[in-house]
Amino acid sequence: MREKDIRPRELLNEYLRLSEQDATTLFADGARDVVPCVACDSGNVLPAFEKNGFGYSRCSDCGTLFQTPRPQLAVFEQFYVNSESSDFWAKTFFPQVAEARRTAVFAPRAAELAKMLKDRGFEPRTVVDVGAGHGMFLSELVGRLEGASGIAVEPSSEMIESCRKLGFEVREALAEDVKDLDGRGDLVCSLEVMEHVHNPLRFISNLAAFTAPGGWVFFTTLGADGFDITVLGEHANAVFPPHHLNFMSVEGFDILCRRAGLTDVEVLTPGKLDVDIVRNKLSELPELLDSQPFIKALLNDDTTAAAFQQFLAQNRLSSHTWVLARKPA
């Protein structure tokens, strides 16, 4: 898999352009609050960089990278309703890559998660997918779990209609506004949502609340320890406010889950794209790593680069992060 397979450059560049435009037009006014580390709650943080008028800091205690000072929640709620970039993603970007993502992302991810659960002797009957989008992952996963049914939680009316057509029970709302799913899910999933949320602890606590005692929470997101984010910093396409706000470290994920009352936390980084992402950025900004000739040499050879990507995944150094945690019985 290559980045262009799931994020064609032309579509990605337009999405990033619209995101930068939204950052300027929709967040020009309004109070911003300095927030402590979104993972461990430490105030021991240092400014890292600024992008699109949004500051990012890194926690000196757990290594988490996060956006602060942060616009207030009401502004973000309006942003997701009114922004051109969100509209472009839902109506143009995702439909053009949907089937490619089903094949390259959703189906393999569902198969691996089903195997992980089987290895633990766990057979979920009800799966709740928070931020279900068009329901592709939920469909792929439920199809691999004998006797399982799915509940989709998704605020987008256009996307939730796709979930209805797939036969899932739905909640057309943000997770924070859902009041009738407590304890319903044997397995509660959330893919690529954590990086967007205003309050990660509140979000994970909601996932935990939806989970039945003894059940499992599974989410995927972007991690601060990842090679592409660490090397590229503010130049990383993954860091694009106002959409992506939170990049927990491996340690930070563990701390955050335990703060939400979850146990048996396992953090994996099975990513495949870090090297390709950095290579693509170097084609745009060839001078970016002039001060790091070793990394440039490492990436120049295809065989070495492939082995390095495998090393990153195996040592929890890819930015693509999976977290599996259990709610105590």
N, C-alpha and C positions, 0 to 999 in steps of 0.2 A: 504494500500500500504506500502511496505517495500523497503528500499534502494536496496536490492538485486534484486527486481523485474525489476528495470529499469537500475541498474548498477551492474551486477553480479560481485562478488569480483575478480574473476580471470581476467576478461576483464578489470575491473577498475585498478587493480594493474599493468597490463601490459601497459595500457595507461599512468598511472602516471610514470612508469619506463621510457617509451619512452620520455615523456615530460621532465623529469629530464635530460635525455641524450641529448635531443635537446637543452636544456638550456645551457649545457656545450659546445656542439660542434658548435652550430650556433650563439652563442652570446658571444663567448670568446673575440672577438675584436670589435672595433668600439666605437664611442663616446656615452656617456650617458648624458642626460640632466636632471638637477634637475627641476622638474615641481611643480607648486603650486597645491593646492587642485583642483582635477578634477571636483568637484561639485561647490564649492563657490568661487574658485580662490584665496583663502587666502594663504598667505605665512606662517601663524602661524601653523606650523606642527611639529610633533615630531616623530623620528624614532620609529617604533613598533617592527619589527623583520626582519630577512633575511631568504630567502628560495631559494635554487637552484641558489645561486649567485645573486638573485634579492632582493633589499631592498624594504620594505614597510613602509609607514609612515601613521600616523593618524592625521587628521585635528583637531586642538584644538577648532576651531570655530563651525564646523558643524558635526564632528564625522566621516567623511568619511575616509575609509581605502583605500589606493591606492599605486601603485608601483612607486617608484622614488629612485634614478635617472633612467630615462627611456631610453632604446635604441631608436634610431631614427626610424622613420616610414619605411624607405627603408629596414631596417633589418627585421622588422616584416613582410613586404610584401614578402620577400624572404623566411622567415620562414614558412609562410602558404602554399607556393608553394612547398617547398623542405623538409619539416619536416616529419620524420617517424611517429611521434605521430598524426599529422593531417591525414596522409595517413591511419594509423591504425583505426582512428575514422571513416573515410568515408567508408572504404572498409571492415572492420572486425567488429568493435564494434557496430556501429549503425545498420547495417543489421541484427545482431543477436538479437537486442532488439527492432527492429522497431515496430512489431505488439504489443508487450507488452506496448510500449510507446504510441501507438495509443489508446489503450484501457484505460490505466491508466493515461495518461497525456493529449494527444492532444484532444481527444473527450470530456472529462469533461471540459477542459479549453475552448474549442470552445463553448460548451453549456452555460457555465457561462458568457462568454463575450457576446454572443448573447443576453442573458437575461439582462445583464447590459445595453446594447445599447437599447433594447426594453423598459426598465424601464425609459430611458431618452427620449423616443419618437423619436429615431434616427434610420433611415433605410438606411444604406450605400448601394450604388449600385456598387461601385468599391472599392475593397480591395487590397492594396499593402502590400505584406509580404516581409520584408527586412531580408535577411539571411534565406530564405525559406527552405533551406535544400532540402529534398526529396519531399516537398510540402504537407506533411501529415496534418499539422495544417491548412494550407490554404484550403485544400480540405474539412476538417471537418467543418471549419467555413463557407465557402461559401455555403455549403450544408444546413446550418441552417439560411441563410439570403435570403429571397425571392427575386429573380431576380438579385442577386449579381453576379459579375464576379471577377476574381482574376488576379493579376499581381505578378509574383515571381521575386525577385531580389536575385541572388545567384552567387557568384564567382566560385564555383566548377562546372566544366563541367560535371562531373559524376552526381552530385545531380540535376543540372538544367535540365538534360535530363529526369529525373523522373517527373519534373514539366511540361515539354513539353508533356509527355505522358498523363498527367492528363488533358491536354487541356488548360493550363494557358498561357497567354501572359508572356514572360520572358525577363529578362535582365541579361545576363551572365557577371556580374561585381560587384565590391564593390559599396556600396551605394554612396561613395564619387565620383565615376567615372560616375555615371548615370546623364545624362544632359537633358533627355526628359520626365521626370515624374513630373515636378513641377505642383502642383495643381491637379494631376490626381486622387488621392485617397480620397474618402470620409472617409475611415478608413485606417490608415497606422499602420501595426503591425511589431513587431520585437521580437522574442523569443530567450532568452539566447544568445544575441549578445553583449549587453552593457558591460559585464564584460571583453570582449576581445578587445575592440576598443582602438586605440592609443589616440584618442582625443574625449572624450565623448561629449563635447559641440558641436563640429563639427558634430558628428554623429546625435545627437538629432536635430540639426539645419537642417540636411538633411531630417530627417523624417518629420519635420515641413514643409519643402519646398515641399515635395511630397504631402502634405495634402491640400485639398481644403479648402478655407475659411469656417469656421463653422464646419469643420470635426474634427475627433478625432484621436489621436495618442495613441497606446497601446503597451507597451513593458513589458517583464518579464526579470528578471535578479536576481542577488544575492545581498543581502544587508548587510551592516556592522553591523547593530543592531541585526542580527540574532543570536539565542542562540548558534548554533553549531559553528559559526565563532567566536563569542565572547569568548566562553569557550575554544575552541581548539586552537585558534590563528594560529601559524605557523604549527601546527599539523593537521589542517583542510584539508581534501582532496580537498575541494572547492578552497583552496588557492594553486594553482599550476601554477607558471610561467613556461614558457612564455605565457601560454594561458589566465589565469585569472589575470587581472591587476587592475580592478576597483570594489570597493565595497562601493557604496554610502550609507550614512545613510538615514533614512526616511526624515529628514530635508534636506539633501543634494539632494535627488531626487526632492523635491519641488523647491529648489533654481535653480537647473540645468535646469529644464523644463521652469521656468520663465525666465531664462537668454536666452533661445532659443525662447522666444516670445509666449510660450503656457500659457494658463490660466486654471482655474477650475481643478487644479491638485489634483488627488486622489491617495494616496499610500496605498496599501493593502498588507498584508503578509499572504496569505491563505495556507501556507506551512503545510505539513504533516509529514516531515521526520526528523526534527531537532533532536528529542529525539532518533530516531533510528540511526541516523548518529553518535551521541555522544556515544551511547551504543556500536556500532560497533567499534569505535575507542578505546574504553576502553577494548574491547576484545583483541585488538592488543597491547595496552599500558596500562595495568591494574593499573600502578602506577600514571598515568597522573593526576588524580584528588584526590590523597591522601591528599592534603592540603584543599580539599573542600568536607568534609564528608557529608554536607547537600545535595549537588547536587547528590552525589553518592547514598545516601539513597532515594532521590526523584526518581531516575531513576530505582531503583531496583524493585519497585513494579509496576506491569503492569497497574493496575487501576489508580494509582497516575500518572504514566508516561503519560497515555493517556489523562487524564484531564489536565496535564501540557502542553501537545502539543496543546490542544485546547485553553488554556489560551494564549500561545505564538501567535497563529494565530489571535486571537481576539484582541490582544493588540499590533499588529504590531511589534512583536518580533521574528518572524520566518525569516530565511535568504532568503526564496523564496519570491520574491517581484513582485507585479504587479503595474504598473503605468498607469493611464488613464488620459489624458490631452486633452484640446480642443484648436484648432487654432481659434483665434478670427475671427468672421465674419466681 
